Amino acid sequence: MKNELTTATISDAAIEAAAGSATSTDMGSVDAAVTSTAELSIELGDAFLTANNLWMMLATALVFIMHLGFAGVEAGFGQAKNTVNILFKNTLTPIIGILTYFIVGFNLMYPGFEVPGWLGFAGFGLETSTTADVTTKYAGGGYTYWTDFLFQAMFAATAATIVSGAVAERIKLGSYLLFTIVFVGIVYPIIGSWKWGGGALDAMGFYDFAGSTLVHSVGGWGALAGVIVLGPRLGKYVNGKVVDKPGSSVPLAVIGVFLLWLGWFGFNGGSVLSADPGVVSFVLVTTSLAACAGGLGGFFAAYALFRRLDLGMVLNGILAGLVGITAGADVIEPLNAILVGLVAGIIVVISATTLDRLKLDDVVGAVSVHLVCGIWGTLAVGLFSVNPAHTFIAQLVGVGICGAAAFAAAFLIFHLLKVTVGIRVSKEHEEEGLDSHEHGIRGYTITYE
């Protein structure tokens, strides 16, 4: 969504007001008033740019902190013997994501389509400090060229982090990093360009405000492909039963979820692409309501199925609600946002149990949270949006096209890695833990003197 209050509209309105307030016999005064007002409009435009850009930079920082949240959730739900490996992956993921987005991703995602299309490329790298537009002419005075790149780069890295949690505890580190380079550098930005870059899906009327599909489902499809190609962890499914593999730290997982919730204020709030007080505050309200409802949905659904107070499902319910509302946070009314979150919290529990029945081992529930609830949230726009132009059919078509492309690409990448360099660690390393074998240190060490 673009900020409608641009420098041009401020300037035009100010000049018209100045001209209208003067008499026809006082043309000198009119010229002076117009000149003075034009100067004032420039100053106002610069002030709006500063305010908008400050909010966008803050939102960028909030999205960045989500990587710490993902690291906490994955390390908390993962086994203690793999903690360092998990944190290592989550540390390198944003590093790789930002650099690959700099090299090719940004210009693949925003290629400057002359007509809506499926593939475009504006060149390698970024502008320079002397050529980049940091004036009110860029993005309607909403933010600068540099802020645009960095905000979008944080989104790109998030898509890869989603995959990390699903394939944890048995994937080779090198293979995961190679997957991340290709998936974040090429696959994600091309799919994103179809909507956010003004591509073919945008022309079809598909709507995804902040990325229920373009970020979360794309990452979720990548996670599903990885889980299928890798196979389950050793001993996870025995004689038709699901064997629980306790995580290393429940408190760490809780901290991670709340960091993600905090980051979502920037993820969704920043997607307004300006500091528009009405829209930003509305988006933050719908985002929070959906998160709360998702937590309750996870709580009630887990109790109905397992007859226990399952904290893990409550946590994933919160994330499910956040993912669900992301596509329509700016066009779904608060009461419907609660409904979207509640349904997301319920279906995340159903999805997680279904994946286990299918022997698809997802360590943190990434497929259920990001893929399944991302699909639901995107379709919910077609059901609840206040904009009649957002139709269910357009949403369904967009979900199908993005899903087919993301899953096919991710499956191909994982398969190629499997038949070339290999993607799974040895049985010995998996049983004894990746920390000792691959990193030489442990995440949790108790010493006695």
N, C-alpha and C positions, 0 to 999 in steps of 0.2 A: 504493500500500500504506500502511495506517495503522499507527501504533505501537500495539501491543496493550497496552502497560503504561501505562495512563492513571492520572490522579490518583484517580479514583473507585476503581479496583481497589486502589491502594496504601492508600487510606483505609479501605476495607472490610476488607481483610486485617489491617491494623494494629489496628483496633478489635476485630475478632473475636479476635485473638491476645491482646489485653489483657484482654478479658472472660473468655476461657477460662483465663487464668492466675490469676484471683482466685477465692476461695471464695464460696459463696452467702451466708455469714454476714458477709461483709465488703463490704457494698454501698457503703459510703462510699469504700472503696479502689477498688472497681470504677469508680465514677463519676469519681474522680480519675484513675484509669489511662486511662479512655476519653477524658477531656478532654485529658490530656497527650498521648495517642497521636494524637488528632485534630489537635492543634496540630503534632505531629511530621509527620503525613502531609501537612499543608499545606506545611510547610517542604520536605519531600521532593519534593512535587509541583512547587514553585517551582524547586527545584534541577534536577529533570528537565527542566522547561521551558527553563531557562537553557542546559543542556547541548545539548538538542535544537536549540534555536533558534540557538545558535552554529554548530553543524554546518550547519544549513540556510542560514545567511547565508554561510558559507564556500563551500558548494556553489553558491549564487547567484553569488558572485564568480567561481568557476571557470567557470560557464556563460557569464558575461559575457565572460570572456577569450577564449571561443571565437570571438567576433566579430573579434578580432584575428587569430585563426587563419584564419578564412574570408577575411579581407582579404589575408593573406599568400599563401594558396593561389591565390586569384584573380589577384592582382597578379603572382605568380611565373609562373603558367601563361599569363597574358595577354601581349600584345605590349607592348614598352616604350613605344610611342607612345600607349598608352591607360592608362598606370599611374595617373595622377592621377584620371582619370574613374572607374576601378575603386575606388580608395581613397575617393573622394568618395561613391560609392554605399554602400560598406560602412561609412562613417562615419554617414551619415544613416539607414541602415536600422534600427539599434537605437534611435536617437532617435525615429523615427516609430513603431517597434514598441512602445516603452514608453508613449509618449503615447496612441496609439490604444487600447492595452490598458487604459490608465487610463480613457479616456472611455467606451468601450463593451465592449471585449473581455473583461475579467475577469468582468463580470456577464452576458455572453452565454455564457461558458464554464461558469460556475457559477451558473446561474439559480435554484437551489433547487427543482428539479422536485418537485412533490407526488406525482406518479406519473411513471414513466419516459416521456419524450417526445422530440420532435425539435427543438423550439424553445421557448426561454424567455428571459426577460430580467428581471434584478433591479434595473434602473435605471441611470442614468448616474453616472459617477464612483465615488468611494470613500467610505467612512465618514470621520468626522473624528477628530481626536485625542482627543475626549471620548466618542465613541461606539464606536470600534473596539475589539474584544476582544483584549486583550494578556495575558489570564490563562490559567490552565490549563484553563478551560472550552472554549477554542477548539482544535479539531483534536486533542482528547484530550491536550492538553498537549505537543503535538509542536512547535509553532511559533506565532508570533503572526499576527494578521490581516495586518500589514504585510509580514512575511516571505513569507506565502502569496502576496500579490499580486506582489511583486518577483521571486520565484523563477519563477512562472508567466509573468510578462512577458518574462523572458529566453528562455523556450522559444518564445514567440510570435514574437519578433523573429528567432529562428533560422530559422523556416520561410520567411521572406521572403529571408533571406540565401542560402538554397539556390537560389532563383530567380535571384539576381543573377549567380552564376557561369556559369549556362547561357546567359544572353542577353547576355553581356558583349560589348563592342567594336562593337555596332551599334544598340543601343537608345537612344532619346532619354531623357535623364536625367529630364525632367519626367514622361514617360509611365511610366517605371519607378517613380517615387515615387508617382504616383497609383495604380498597381497595388498597391503595397505598402500604402498606406493602406486600401484596400478589402479586400485579401486577408488582411492581419494583423488589421485591426480587426473584420471581420465573418465572412469565410469560415472561417478557421482556428478561431476560438473556437466557432463553431456546431458544426463537425465534432467538435472536442474535447469538447464538452458531451455528445455521444452516448455517450461512455465515461466520461471523467473527471468529468463533471458529473452522473453518475447517470442518463444518458439511456437511450434505447432500446437501443443496442448493449450497454450494460452489463447490461441486463436479459436480453439474449439470450445472455450468457455470453462475449462477446468480451473478450479480454485483451490489453492493451498496456501493459506496465509503465512504460516511460519514453518511448515514442513512435516506434518503428520505423515505424508507420503514421501516427499522429496528428500527428507532427511531420515526420519525414523523408519518408515517402511523400506526405503532403499537399504539402509543399514541392516534392517531385520531380514530382508531377503538374502543379503550377503551372509548373515549369521546362519540362516537356515541351510544355505548351500554348504557352508563350512561344517556344520554339524553332520550333514548327510555324508559328505566325502570323508570326513575324519572318522566317524563312528563314535560310539559311546566310550566313556572311560572304562578302564578295566574294573570288572566287578560291580558295575553300576546296575546291570540287569542280570539276575541269577534265577534260573528256574521259574521264569515268569513273574518274579517279584522285583520291585524297585528297592535297591539298597541305598539307604541314606548315607551320604558322605558329609558329615558335619563341617560347617564352615569354621574358619579360624577365629572370627570375632563378630558376635552379634552387635556389640556397641559400634564397631567400625562401620558395619553395614547401615546402621541407623543414621550415623553421622553422614555417610555418603548420600543417603536418600534426601536428607534435609539440605545438604549442599546442592544437590540437583534441583530441588524445589526452589531454593534461592536463585540458582542460576537461570531457572525458567522465567523469572521476572525479566531478565535481560533477553532471553531467547524469544519470548513472545512479545514483551514490551518493546524491545528494540526493533522488532519486525514492522512496527508502525512506520519506521524510517524517518521519524521526526519526534520532537518533544511535544507534539499536539496533546494538551492536557486532557481533553475529553476522551480521545481515542485510547491513549496510553492507560489512563486510569480504568477505563472500561475493560480493556484487555487484561489488566492485572487482576481485576475482580473475577472475570469469567475463568481465568487460569486457576486462581486459588479455589474457587468454588468447585471446579471439576476435580482438582486434586483431593479435596476433602471428601467429596462424594465417592471418588475412586477408592480411597482408603476404606470407607465404610462398605463399599461393594465387595472389596477383597475380604474384609472381616466377616461379613455375613455369608458370603459364598463358601469360604473356607470352613466356617463352622458348620454349615449345612452338609458339606461333603465329608469332613474329617472329624467333626465333633470335638474340635479343640480350638483354642485361641491362638491362631497361627500368625505370629508376628511377621514372618517372611512374606506371607500373602497380603498382609496389610501394607507393608512397604511397597511391594510390587503393585498393589492397588493404587497407591498414591501416584506412582510413576505412570501407571496405565491411564489414570485420569488426566494427567498432564499431557501425555502423548495424544490422547483422544481429542482434547480441546484445541490442540495446536493448529489444526487446519482451519478452524473457524472461530478463533478466539475473538475476532473483531466483528463477527456477523451473527453470532449466536447469543440470544438473550440469556441473562443469568439463570433463570429457572431451567431453561433447556440445557444450559451448561452443566447444571447439577445432574440432569438426566444422562447427558453424554458421559460424564465422569462415573456415575453409578454403574451404567452398563459396562463401561470399560473395566471397572474393578471386578465385576462379576465374570466377564468373559476371559480375563487374564487368568483366573483360577481354573476355569474350564479348559482353557488352552494348555496350561502347564500340565495338567493331569492327562490330557489327550496326547501330548508329545511323549510323556513317559510311557503310555500304552503303546505308542509307535516305536519305542526305544530310540527316540531322538533326544540325546543327552545335551541339555542346555544348562550350563552351570548356574547362571544367574537369572534365567528366565527372559533373556533378551528377545527371543523370537516372539514369545507371548506378549511382552510389554510393547515392543517397538513395531513389530510387523503386524500382529493381529489387531492391536488397539490403534495402530496407525491407519490401517484400512478402515476400521470402524469410524474413527474420527473424521476421515476424509469423506466417507459416505454420509456421515451425519450432517455435513454442510449442505448436502442436497436435500436433507429432511428438515433442517431447522433454520437455515440461513434466512435472515430478514431481507436479503436481496433476491428477488424473484429470478434473476438471471442465473443463479446458481442452481442447476438442475441435477437431479440424482443420476440421470443417464450420463451427463458430462463427467460427473465425479467417478462413476463406475468405469467409464472408458479410460479415464486418466489413471485410475488405480491399476487397471489391467495392463495398460501399456507400460507404465513404469515398473510394475511388478515383473512382467515378462522380461524386460530388458535387464533389470538389476539381478534377478535370479540367474538368468542365462549367462550373463557376464561373470558373476561371482563363481558359479559352478565351473565354468570354463577355466577361470584363473586357478581355482583350487585343484582342478583335475590336472592341469598342465604342471603345476607345482608337484603334485603327487607322483606323476610319472617321470619327472625329471630329478628334482633335488629331494623329493620326499617331504611329507608334511607332518608326519607323526613321530614323536620321540620313541625311543626304545622301551621295551617292557620294563627293563631294569630301572631306567630313569623315571618312568611314570610311577612305578611302585614305591621307589625310595624317595621321590620328590625331585622336582626340577631345580630347586634352590641349590642344593648341595652339588649337583652334577654340572649345572650350567653356569652358576654364579659364584659358587664357593662360599656362600654365606647363607644364613637362615634369617627369616623374617622375625622369628621369635626365638630367643635364646635365654635359657635360664642357667645361671652359673651359681655354683656353691663354693664358698671359700672355707 
